[in-house]
């Protein structure tokens, strides 16, 4: 049904085209004939006006205005004008009521050169009029004019026979066009494009059908290959952690994967939009401009708190840059590790240098005999204290590293958290008494599957900090709660508190809030870092609330059953 409709449609188009050509040619021919006749009649009028003006001028020269009054022929308009433009005679209007004609073009030309011509719409007759003026010997002007209406009358008389001829020609053209259109279209519409090699049609169309057959095979093969490549490309790029963007030379985004949209914090793909809509930073813009100049490059971007390394490579075609491929790699973790490694190395070096310098200094003084015999024991004690500080620092560093890597020689067991807290308070009682700090334990027997040394060290470090950073007659309280599937341990003191700007960093290795008093207070600076890594190793969560002058509260929640980290 559709094939029949298409055949009829093509036939109608050919028929309409032929008819249109016939109509155009016919109209053009008639127009040319009319134009030729119009010009011919126009020239004829001008010639007749010249002749008429000549013999009228002769009569006026001989007899004056009386000659004009004797003329009975009124077809053409005759006007006799004085040298100053005053109308002396007009055969179709009252001369005394007519305006001065000195500004008429044909009058001015006649006075200047002897004769003048003009064509215009007459204000009195409201028709297009041809004027011819002739200067007489006394500088008066005789003007003869004729309307072109007479030419159109002659032409209009020819229209009916021309229309009849045009209708006959159009009918014949329509019949011939319909027959030719059907003959031309019929074999072409019967062509089977799915199997063009099997068609028998015009010999001239044979090479075209052969090319169509070859192109059909090539297109099917290419489409299948493109579909497979697209599927493979999509599978690969969508499973990449790295972001991938492909742009053209006009900075329009041609392709991108979900990782790229996520890195730029886009809710939906931006295919077909300008790449600058993703990021308007100067570093990003300069790198895009550089790669579209054909230069490789890379830049580190900061997007939403993350560090993204963008590697840009140009795509060239026929020695011209056609676009670029942008590879985005999230290096936030790498940068943070590098920063932590540098800080850790610097802090360890500083913390180790202090006791080593003290030990070396005291030993050198004793070796050089600069210490009295009764003071040797005192200096030896100082050396012992610094050595113990050095040993504690190394042990804490090793402990943090073990917890960070998830390696520990201890076993998991069922523990009574309340008993562990009592043991810790017992070991710290002497230190607490020195600062007049009081311990309180709120809670009864609370069972938890944990690692005793790690849990003991967590509670010990928190209570030890609660004593060190407390005030005279202060308190350190341990609150235990059974939450069903979890156990909550909350250690609270009413000491000096932690400033808000330091609260996010107190769990970092070697970070101290008050560095000026760190030596007086003591410790290795790893206590809270051990707490953080120990809680993480045991599968718990950690939360800190602190206020300057009112103390700090650290809350830890642990699952009752062991969780593999």
C-alpha positions as CSV (number, residue, x, y, z in Angstrom):
1,X,0.0,0.0,0.0
2,X,2.8,2.4,1.0
3,X,4.8,1.5,-2.2
4,X,1.7,2.4,-4.3
5,X,1.3,5.7,-2.5
6,X,5.0,6.5,-3.0
7,X,4.7,5.8,-6.8
8,X,1.6,8.0,-7.1
9,X,3.4,10.7,-5.1
10,X,6.5,10.7,-7.4
11,X,4.2,10.7,-10.5
12,X,2.4,13.7,-9.2
13,X,5.7,15.5,-8.5
14,X,6.9,14.9,-12.1
15,X,3.6,15.9,-13.5
16,X,3.5,19.1,-11.4
17,X,7.1,19.9,-12.4
18,X,6.3,19.6,-16.1
19,X,3.1,21.6,-15.8
20,X,5.0,24.2,-13.8
21,X,7.6,24.5,-16.5
22,X,4.9,24.7,-19.2
23,X,3.1,27.5,-17.3
24,X,6.3,29.4,-16.6
25,X,7.3,29.2,-20.2
26,X,3.9,30.2,-21.4
27,X,3.6,33.1,-19.0
28,X,7.1,34.2,-19.9
29,X,6.3,34.1,-23.6
30,X,3.0,36.0,-23.2
31,X,4.8,38.6,-21.0
32,X,7.5,39.0,-23.7
33,X,5.0,39.4,-26.4
34,X,3.0,42.0,-24.4
35,X,6.1,43.9,-23.5
36,X,7.2,44.0,-27.1
37,X,3.8,45.2,-28.2
38,X,3.7,47.7,-25.4
39,X,7.0,49.2,-26.4
40,X,6.0,49.1,-30.0
41,X,2.8,51.0,-29.3
42,X,4.6,53.4,-27.0
43,X,7.1,54.3,-29.7
44,X,4.2,54.6,-32.2
45,X,2.5,57.1,-29.9
46,X,5.7,59.2,-29.5
47,X,6.1,59.2,-33.3
48,X,2.5,60.3,-33.8
49,X,2.8,63.0,-31.1
50,X,5.9,64.4,-32.9
51,X,4.2,64.5,-36.2
52,X,1.1,66.0,-34.8
53,X,3.0,68.7,-32.9
54,X,4.9,69.6,-36.1
55,X,1.9,70.3,-38.2
56,X,0.1,72.0,-35.3
57,X,3.1,74.3,-34.8
58,X,3.1,75.2,-38.4
59,X,-0.6,76.2,-38.2
60,X,-0.1,78.2,-35.0
61,X,2.9,80.0,-36.5
62,X,0.7,81.1,-39.4
63,X,-2.7,81.8,-37.7
64,X,-2.1,81.9,-34.0
65,X,-4.6,80.5,-31.4
66,X,-7.4,80.8,-33.9
67,X,-6.0,77.8,-35.7
68,X,-6.3,75.7,-32.6
69,X,-9.9,76.7,-32.1
70,X,-10.8,75.4,-35.5
71,X,-9.5,71.9,-34.8
72,X,-12.4,69.5,-34.3
73,X,-10.3,66.4,-33.5
74,X,-10.2,66.0,-29.7
75,X,-8.5,62.6,-29.2
76,X,-5.1,64.1,-28.2
77,X,-4.7,66.9,-25.7
78,X,-3.3,70.2,-27.1
79,X,-2.0,72.9,-24.8
80,X,-0.5,76.2,-25.8
81,X,1.7,77.8,-23.2
82,X,3.3,81.3,-23.1
83,X,7.0,81.7,-22.4
84,X,6.4,82.5,-18.7
85,X,4.4,79.3,-18.3
86,X,0.9,80.8,-18.6
87,X,-1.5,78.5,-20.3
88,X,-3.0,80.3,-23.3
89,X,-5.1,77.4,-24.7
90,X,-6.1,73.8,-23.8
91,X,-8.6,71.8,-25.8
92,X,-9.8,69.7,-22.8
93,X,-9.8,72.2,-20.0
94,X,-10.4,75.9,-19.2
95,X,-7.1,77.6,-19.8
96,X,-7.8,80.4,-17.4
97,X,-8.2,78.0,-14.5
98,X,-5.1,76.0,-15.1
99,X,-2.0,76.5,-13.0
100,X,1.3,77.9,-14.4
101,X,3.3,75.2,-16.4
102,X,6.8,76.7,-16.2
103,X,7.8,73.9,-13.7
104,X,6.9,71.1,-16.1
105,X,9.8,69.1,-17.3
106,X,8.8,69.0,-21.0
107,X,8.2,72.8,-21.0
108,X,11.6,73.5,-19.5
109,X,13.4,71.2,-22.0
110,X,11.5,72.7,-24.9
111,X,12.5,76.3,-23.9
112,X,16.1,75.2,-23.5
113,X,16.6,72.8,-26.5
114,X,13.6,73.3,-28.7
115,X,11.7,70.2,-27.7
116,X,11.0,68.1,-24.6
117,X,9.4,64.8,-23.5
118,X,7.9,63.6,-20.2
119,X,5.7,60.8,-18.8
120,X,3.7,61.3,-15.7
121,X,0.3,60.9,-14.0
122,X,-1.8,63.8,-15.0
123,X,-3.4,65.5,-12.0
124,X,-6.4,66.6,-14.0
125,X,-7.0,63.4,-15.9
126,X,-5.6,60.9,-13.3
127,X,-4.0,58.8,-16.0
128,X,-0.5,58.1,-17.2
129,X,0.2,60.6,-20.0
130,X,3.0,61.0,-22.6
131,X,3.9,64.6,-23.3
132,X,5.7,66.1,-26.2
133,X,6.5,69.9,-26.2
134,X,7.8,72.0,-29.1
135,X,9.1,75.6,-28.9
136,X,7.8,78.0,-31.5
137,X,9.6,81.0,-33.0
138,X,8.1,83.5,-30.5
139,X,9.3,81.3,-27.5
140,X,5.8,80.0,-26.9
141,X,5.4,76.3,-26.4
142,X,3.0,73.9,-28.1
143,X,2.5,70.7,-26.1
144,X,0.7,67.6,-27.4
145,X,-0.1,64.7,-25.0
146,X,-1.8,61.3,-25.2
147,X,-2.8,58.8,-22.5
148,X,-1.3,55.3,-22.6
149,X,-4.7,54.0,-22.0
150,X,-5.1,53.5,-25.7
151,X,-2.1,51.1,-25.8
152,X,-3.6,49.0,-23.0
153,X,-6.9,48.9,-24.9
154,X,-5.1,47.5,-27.9
155,X,-3.3,44.9,-25.7
156,X,-6.5,43.9,-23.9
157,X,-8.1,43.2,-27.2
158,X,-5.4,40.5,-27.7
159,X,-5.9,38.8,-24.3
160,X,-8.9,36.6,-25.1
161,X,-7.3,34.8,-28.0
162,X,-4.1,34.4,-26.0
163,X,-6.0,32.9,-23.1
164,X,-7.6,30.4,-25.4
165,X,-4.3,29.4,-26.9
166,X,-2.8,29.1,-23.4
167,X,-5.6,26.8,-22.1
168,X,-5.2,24.5,-25.1
169,X,-1.4,24.4,-24.7
170,X,-1.7,23.7,-21.0
171,X,-4.2,20.8,-21.6
172,X,-1.8,19.3,-24.2
173,X,1.1,19.8,-21.8
174,X,-0.8,18.1,-18.9
175,X,-1.7,15.0,-21.0
176,X,1.9,14.6,-22.3
177,X,3.3,15.2,-18.8
178,X,1.1,12.6,-17.2
179,X,2.0,10.0,-19.8
180,X,5.7,10.7,-19.5
181,X,5.6,10.8,-15.6
182,X,3.9,7.3,-15.5
183,X,6.4,5.8,-17.9
184,X,9.4,7.3,-16.1
185,X,8.3,6.4,-12.6
186,X,6.9,2.9,-13.1
187,X,10.2,1.0,-13.4
188,X,11.9,3.1,-10.8
189,X,9.2,2.5,-8.2
190,X,9.4,-1.2,-8.8
191,X,13.0,-1.3,-7.8
192,X,13.7,-3.6,-4.8
193,X,16.3,-1.6,-2.8
194,X,16.8,-4.5,-0.3
195,X,18.1,-6.6,-3.2
196,X,19.2,-4.0,-5.8
197,X,21.3,-6.6,-7.7
198,X,18.2,-8.5,-8.7
199,X,16.5,-5.6,-10.4
200,X,16.1,-5.2,-14.2
201,X,15.7,-1.5,-15.0
202,X,17.2,1.1,-17.2
203,X,20.7,0.3,-18.3
204,X,21.8,3.8,-17.1
205,X,20.6,3.0,-13.5
206,X,22.6,-0.3,-13.3
207,X,25.8,1.2,-11.9
208,X,23.7,3.1,-9.3
209,X,22.0,-0.1,-8.2
210,X,25.4,-1.9,-8.0
211,X,26.7,0.9,-5.7
212,X,23.6,0.8,-3.6
213,X,24.1,-3.0,-3.1
214,X,27.7,-2.6,-2.1
215,X,26.9,0.3,0.2
216,X,24.1,-1.6,1.9
217,X,26.5,-4.4,2.8
218,X,29.1,-1.9,4.0
219,X,26.6,0.1,6.0
220,X,25.2,-3.1,7.7
221,X,28.7,-4.2,8.5
222,X,29.7,-0.8,9.9
223,X,26.6,-0.4,11.9
224,X,27.1,-3.8,13.5
225,X,30.7,-3.0,14.3
226,X,29.8,0.5,15.6
227,X,27.1,-1.1,17.8
228,X,29.6,-3.6,19.3
229,X,32.2,-0.9,19.8
230,X,29.7,1.4,21.5
231,X,28.6,-1.3,23.8
232,X,32.2,-2.2,24.7
233,X,33.1,1.5,25.2
234,X,30.1,2.1,27.4
235,X,30.8,-1.0,29.5
236,X,34.4,0.0,30.0
237,X,33.9,3.7,30.7
238,X,30.9,3.2,33.0
239,X,33.0,0.8,35.2
240,X,35.9,3.1,35.4
241,X,36.6,4.9,38.7
242,X,38.4,7.6,36.6
243,X,36.3,10.2,34.9
244,X,36.4,10.5,31.1
245,X,35.3,13.3,28.9
246,X,35.6,13.7,25.1
247,X,35.2,17.2,23.6
248,X,35.4,18.7,20.1
249,X,37.4,21.6,18.9
250,X,34.5,24.0,19.8
251,X,34.6,22.8,23.5
252,X,31.3,20.9,23.1
253,X,31.1,17.7,25.2
254,X,30.7,14.7,22.9
255,X,30.9,11.9,25.5
256,X,31.4,11.3,29.2
257,X,31.0,8.7,31.9
258,X,29.2,8.7,35.2
259,X,32.4,9.1,37.2
260,X,33.1,12.4,35.4
261,X,29.6,13.8,36.2
262,X,30.1,12.7,39.8
263,X,33.4,14.5,40.1
264,X,32.0,17.7,38.8
265,X,28.9,17.2,41.0
266,X,26.5,17.1,38.1
267,X,23.1,15.5,38.6
268,X,22.7,14.6,34.9
269,X,25.0,14.3,31.8
270,X,26.0,17.4,30.0
271,X,26.4,15.9,26.5
272,X,26.2,18.6,23.8
273,X,26.9,21.5,26.2
274,X,30.1,23.6,26.6
275,X,32.7,21.9,28.7
276,X,33.1,25.2,30.7
277,X,29.6,24.5,32.1
278,X,31.3,21.9,34.3
279,X,33.9,24.2,35.8
280,X,34.6,27.9,35.2
281,X,37.9,27.9,37.2
282,X,40.9,29.5,35.5
283,X,43.1,26.4,35.8
284,X,40.5,24.3,34.1
285,X,39.9,26.8,31.3
286,X,43.6,27.3,30.6
287,X,44.1,23.6,30.4
288,X,41.2,23.2,27.9
289,X,42.6,26.0,25.8
290,X,46.1,24.4,25.9
291,X,44.9,21.0,24.8
292,X,42.8,22.4,21.9
293,X,46.0,24.1,20.7
294,X,47.5,20.6,20.3
295,X,49.5,20.5,23.5
296,X,49.4,17.7,26.1
297,X,49.1,18.7,29.7
298,X,47.8,18.0,33.2
299,X,46.5,20.1,36.1
300,X,45.4,19.4,39.6
301,X,41.8,20.7,40.3
302,X,40.0,21.1,43.6
303,X,36.4,20.1,43.2
304,X,34.1,20.0,46.1
305,X,36.8,19.3,48.7
306,X,38.4,16.6,46.5
307,X,41.7,16.8,44.6
308,X,41.3,15.7,40.9
309,X,44.2,15.3,38.6
310,X,43.1,16.1,35.0
311,X,45.2,14.7,32.2
312,X,44.4,16.3,28.8
313,X,45.4,14.9,25.4
314,X,44.6,16.4,22.0
315,X,42.9,14.4,19.2
316,X,44.3,15.2,15.8
317,X,42.8,14.5,12.4
318,X,44.6,15.4,9.1
319,X,47.2,17.4,11.1
320,X,44.4,19.5,12.7
321,X,43.1,19.4,16.3
322,X,39.6,17.9,16.1
323,X,39.0,17.7,19.9
324,X,40.5,16.4,23.1
325,X,40.2,13.6,25.7
326,X,40.2,14.6,29.4
327,X,41.0,11.9,31.9
328,X,40.1,12.7,35.6
329,X,41.8,10.8,38.4
330,X,40.7,11.3,42.1
331,X,43.9,11.8,44.0
332,X,42.4,13.1,47.3
333,X,43.5,10.0,49.3
334,X,46.9,10.1,47.8
335,X,47.4,13.8,48.6
336,X,46.1,13.3,52.1
337,X,48.5,10.3,52.6
338,X,51.4,12.4,51.4
339,X,50.4,15.2,53.7
340,X,50.1,12.8,56.7
341,X,53.4,11.1,55.8
342,X,55.2,14.5,55.8
343,X,53.6,15.6,59.0
344,X,54.2,12.2,60.6
345,X,57.9,12.2,59.6
346,X,58.3,15.8,60.8
347,X,56.5,15.1,64.1
348,X,58.3,11.8,64.8
349,X,61.7,13.5,64.1
350,X,60.8,16.4,66.4
351,X,59.4,14.1,69.2
352,X,62.4,11.8,69.0
353,X,64.9,14.6,68.9
354,X,63.8,16.2,72.2
355,X,64.5,13.2,74.5
356,X,67.6,12.1,72.5
357,X,69.0,15.6,72.8
358,X,68.4,15.6,76.5
359,X,70.0,12.1,77.0
360,X,73.0,13.1,74.9
361,X,73.4,16.4,76.8
362,X,73.3,14.8,80.2
363,X,75.6,11.9,79.2
364,X,78.1,14.4,77.7
365,X,78.1,16.4,81.0
366,X,78.8,13.3,83.0
367,X,81.5,12.0,80.6
368,X,83.4,15.3,80.7
369,X,83.4,15.2,84.6
370,X,81.4,18.3,84.9
371,X,79.0,16.7,87.5
372,X,79.7,16.3,91.2
373,X,79.6,12.8,92.5
374,X,76.6,13.5,94.6
375,X,74.7,14.8,91.5
376,X,75.5,11.8,89.3
377,X,72.4,9.9,90.5
378,X,70.2,12.9,89.7
379,X,71.5,13.2,86.2
380,X,71.2,9.5,85.7
381,X,67.6,9.7,86.8
382,X,67.0,12.5,84.2
383,X,68.6,10.3,81.5
384,X,66.4,7.4,82.6
385,X,63.2,9.5,82.4
386,X,64.1,10.7,78.9
387,X,64.9,7.2,77.8
388,X,61.5,6.0,79.2
389,X,59.8,8.8,77.3
390,X,61.6,7.7,74.2
391,X,60.6,4.1,74.7
392,X,57.0,5.1,75.3
393,X,57.0,7.2,72.1
394,X,58.3,4.3,70.0
395,X,55.8,1.9,71.6
396,X,52.9,4.2,70.9
397,X,54.1,4.8,67.3
398,X,54.3,1.0,66.7
399,X,50.9,0.6,68.4
400,X,49.3,3.2,66.1
401,X,50.9,1.6,63.0
402,X,49.6,-1.8,64.0
403,X,46.0,-0.5,64.6
404,X,46.2,1.4,61.3
405,X,47.1,-1.7,59.4
406,X,44.7,-3.9,61.3
407,X,47.5,-6.1,62.7
408,X,47.4,-7.1,66.4
409,X,48.7,-10.2,68.3
410,X,45.7,-10.1,70.7
411,X,42.5,-12.3,70.7
412,X,38.9,-11.3,70.9
413,X,37.0,-12.2,74.0
414,X,33.9,-11.4,76.1
415,X,34.7,-8.6,78.5
416,X,33.0,-6.8,81.3
417,X,33.5,-3.1,80.3
418,X,32.7,-2.0,83.8
419,X,35.5,-4.1,85.2
420,X,38.0,-2.8,82.6
421,X,37.0,0.8,83.6
422,X,37.6,0.0,87.3
423,X,41.1,-1.4,86.5
424,X,42.0,1.7,84.5
425,X,40.8,4.0,87.3
426,X,42.8,2.0,89.8
427,X,46.0,2.4,87.8
428,X,45.5,6.1,87.4
429,X,44.4,6.8,91.0
430,X,47.8,8.0,92.2
431,X,48.2,10.4,89.3
432,X,44.6,11.6,89.8
433,X,45.2,12.2,93.5
434,X,48.2,14.3,92.8
435,X,46.0,16.8,90.8
436,X,43.0,16.2,93.2
437,X,40.9,14.8,90.3
438,X,38.0,12.4,91.2
439,X,36.9,9.4,89.3
440,X,33.2,8.3,88.9
441,X,31.9,5.2,87.1
442,X,28.2,5.2,86.1
443,X,27.0,1.7,85.1
444,X,27.0,-1.9,86.1
445,X,28.2,-5.1,84.5
446,X,28.2,-4.6,80.7
447,X,29.4,-7.4,78.4
448,X,31.1,-6.7,75.1
449,X,33.1,-8.9,72.6
450,X,36.3,-6.9,72.3
451,X,40.2,-7.0,72.5
452,X,41.1,-6.4,76.2
453,X,44.5,-4.5,75.6
454,X,43.0,-2.2,73.0
455,X,39.8,-1.4,74.9
456,X,41.9,-0.9,78.1
457,X,44.3,1.5,76.3
458,X,41.4,3.5,74.8
459,X,39.8,4.0,78.2
460,X,43.2,4.6,79.8
461,X,44.2,7.3,77.3
462,X,40.9,9.1,77.6
463,X,41.0,9.1,81.4
464,X,44.7,10.1,81.4
465,X,43.9,13.1,79.2
466,X,40.9,13.9,81.4
467,X,43.4,14.2,84.3
468,X,46.1,16.0,82.5
469,X,43.9,18.7,81.0
470,X,41.7,19.1,84.1
471,X,41.6,21.7,86.9
472,X,42.1,21.4,90.6
473,X,39.3,19.3,92.3
474,X,38.0,18.3,88.9
475,X,36.2,15.1,87.9
476,X,36.5,12.4,85.2
477,X,33.4,10.2,84.8
478,X,32.9,7.0,82.8
479,X,29.3,6.3,81.8
480,X,28.3,2.9,80.5
481,X,25.0,2.0,78.6
482,X,23.7,-1.2,77.1
483,X,21.8,-0.1,73.9
484,X,20.7,-3.6,72.9
485,X,23.0,-4.5,70.0
486,X,25.6,-1.9,71.0
487,X,27.4,-0.7,74.0
488,X,28.0,3.0,74.7
489,X,31.1,4.2,76.6
490,X,31.1,7.9,77.4
491,X,34.2,9.6,79.1
492,X,33.5,13.1,80.4
493,X,35.6,15.6,82.3
494,X,35.1,19.2,83.5
495,X,38.6,20.4,82.5
496,X,39.8,23.2,80.2
497,X,38.0,22.0,77.1
498,X,39.2,22.1,73.4
499,X,38.8,25.1,71.1
500,X,36.3,24.6,68.2
501,X,39.0,25.1,65.6
502,X,41.1,22.3,67.1
503,X,38.4,19.7,67.6
504,X,38.7,18.2,64.1
505,X,42.5,17.7,64.5
506,X,43.0,16.4,68.1
507,X,42.9,12.8,66.9
508,X,45.8,13.4,64.4
509,X,49.2,12.0,65.4
510,X,51.3,14.3,67.5
511,X,48.8,17.1,67.3
512,X,48.7,19.2,70.5
513,X,46.2,22.0,71.3
514,X,48.6,23.8,73.5
515,X,52.1,23.2,72.2
516,X,53.7,25.6,74.7
517,X,52.7,23.5,77.7
518,X,53.1,20.1,76.1
519,X,56.4,19.3,77.9
520,X,54.9,20.3,81.3
521,X,51.9,18.1,80.7
522,X,53.9,15.2,79.3
523,X,52.9,12.4,77.0
524,X,53.8,11.4,73.4
525,X,51.1,13.3,71.5
526,X,49.7,9.9,70.3
527,X,47.1,9.2,72.9
528,X,44.0,10.4,71.1
529,X,45.4,9.0,67.8
530,X,45.6,5.6,69.5
531,X,42.0,6.1,70.7
532,X,40.8,6.9,67.2
533,X,42.5,3.9,65.5
534,X,41.6,1.6,68.4
535,X,37.9,2.5,68.1
536,X,38.1,2.0,64.3
537,X,39.8,-1.4,64.8
538,X,37.1,-2.6,67.2
539,X,34.4,-1.5,64.7
540,X,33.0,1.4,66.8
541,X,32.1,5.0,66.3
542,X,33.6,8.1,67.9
543,X,32.1,11.5,68.7
544,X,33.6,14.5,70.5
545,X,31.8,17.4,72.2
546,X,33.8,20.0,74.0
547,X,33.5,23.6,75.3
548,X,36.2,25.9,76.5
549,X,36.2,26.1,80.3
550,X,33.5,23.4,80.7
551,X,35.3,20.3,79.7
552,X,35.1,17.6,77.1
553,X,32.9,14.5,76.4
554,X,33.9,11.7,74.1
555,X,31.3,9.1,73.3
556,X,32.1,5.7,71.8
557,X,29.6,3.0,70.6
558,X,30.7,-0.6,69.9
559,X,28.8,-3.5,68.5
560,X,28.3,-6.3,71.0
561,X,29.3,-8.9,68.5
562,X,32.7,-8.9,66.7
563,X,32.8,-7.1,63.3
564,X,35.5,-7.9,60.8
565,X,37.4,-4.8,59.8
